[in-house]
Amino acid sequence: MTLLVPYDGSDLSEAALERATEFAGYTDENVLVLAVVPDEPDYALERGWLSADDPFDPETIADRLRDRVAEVAPDAEFRYEVPEAVSEMASVTTDVVRTIRSVANEVEASIVFIGSENAGRVSSPVSSVGAPVSEDPQYDVHIVRHA
């Protein structure tokens, strides 16, 4: 089985990666780190993936995230996806969530480790991927709220 860690370089996603790696040591499961890089320069700027002067290139962003992951969890497998925009009505967050859930099902994830301050609360902010990803009954969810 696979432990899936959606990773965006934030402190919470890094803490989720650390916890997944530690958990993998007890269960002998593989850790797959998933970076979802939407084809949206503003999204990349908001997350600090690039500066205003940098050209937008999803592969370069993924390479930077891969390097950070290698420092924290050198044995983890890294994968990145650029989500398809399937509807003009869907937000970027919706596209990210759909991609995470799709990959979780594809790799038959046993647990998804999510770094989110807001997942599981009664009111969920629109920008959080934690709550929608945690709704899928196909896998367990470990929510990391503190880095």
Buried (B, 14 or more C-beta within 10 A) or exposed (E): EBBBBBBBBBEBBBBBBBBBBEBBEEEEBBBBBBBBBBBBBEBBBEBEBBEEEEEBEBEBBBEBBBEBBEEBBEEBEBBBBBBEEEEEEBEBBBBBBBBBBEBBEEBEBBBBBBBBBBBBBEEBEEEBBBBBBBEBEEBEBBBBBEE
